Amino acid sequence: MVETKFKLKQGNFNFAINEKFDAGITGIYGPSGAGKTSLLKAISGLIKPQEGVININGNEVFNAENNTNIPVEKRRIGYVFQEGRLFPHLSIEQNLNYGFNKHSPKQLSFDAVVDLLNLRSLLKRKPSAISGGERQRTALGRALLSSPDILLLDEPFSAVDIHLRSQIIPFLLKIHKSIDIPILVVSHDLPDLLKLSSRLCLINNGHCIGHDDYHELLKKETSLKLFASDAIMNAITMTVKAIDPAKGLTILSNNGDESDVRVKCEKSKLTYGIGEELKLFISSDDIALSEKKVEGITIQNQLQGNITDIIKRESTSLCIVDVGFKLVVEITAESQKRMNIEVGSLVWCLFKSVAIDVAG
């Protein structure tokens, strides 16, 4: 666990936070200049707060009152910058070994990290001879080999294109399953964060304005305003139940047969195995609501559920539907009125297999 309670002033910018981060991934979200990177730099020791306390895994690394300020290199922080910052004259293997902390018990061995991040074929190459996504994976591996108590990722997707992002996200999910430490990921791209975790810490104007599950944050006016310019994305963890190449579908399960979801094989990859866990992503405006199950239609994903919340958003309504897991569905205010949709209404959520993106 990481406990942060500090205030920081840099020029005219004031930053104050009092938050706890448990093991698992937390997305640090907010606009440019809000203070997201300042949070990571204070935790890592790259900048010094004016007051407060920072505690990492039971170890006090900063306390303004008793002048405690543990140096960066002794805080056991894995920090991955957005540009990776690999040593250009060293091979990938040498870059990875540079992060190895021989004085700390390793959570993951060198071979485990190499295999986890699929780096074995790259070990003898130099950073200039590999792709941006491969360089970012190498930077992640170097951070993991330092046996950190916390992993900090500062805009890990900003230096890579959409294709490379889709490669990095599955590796971050694998890291999450392999190590039991807090992972803080800074980004101004909400869909990318939701592909990693529904747990978000919202930063705006130097303050935390919300720290909760995404669906809970949607209910708060201040949070919703921060999300206003982004698409509302559903991120759902499911398990591979069956693969049917003949029909071009992978069948995923979350809560029994009634909540099965079908995804096109091309999007879910045929390499997934039965029982493997992965994440689905679907935009809230790619889901339609119906009063009943619709027969004679090409849309195969039809899930029944109850509306638990309705959130007004300008001329639209966000309906949170419990179908065994929560789905956010965006409909027009006119549609809500015409269908008499309210909290407690029983509805069917309809969405196409091709509308789903997958990472795992």
Secondary structure, 3 states (H helix, E strand, C coil): CEEEEEEEEECCEEEEEEEEECCEEEEEECCCCCCHHHHHHHHHCCCCCCEEEEEECCEEEEECCCCEECCHHHCCEEEECCCCCCCCCCCHHHHHHHCCCCCCCCCCCHHHHHHHCCCHHHCCCCHHHCCHHHHHHHHHHHHHCCCCCEEEEECCCCCCCHHHHHHHHHHHHHHHHHCCCEEEEEECCHHHHHCCCCEEEEEECCEEEEEEEHHHHCCCHHHHHHCCCCCCEEEEEEEEEEEECCCCEEEEECCCHHHCEEEEHHHHCCCCCCCCEEEEEEEHHHCEEECCCCCCCCCCEEEEEEEEEEEEECCEEEEEEECCCEEEEEEEHHHHHHCCCCCCCEEEEEECHHHCEEEC
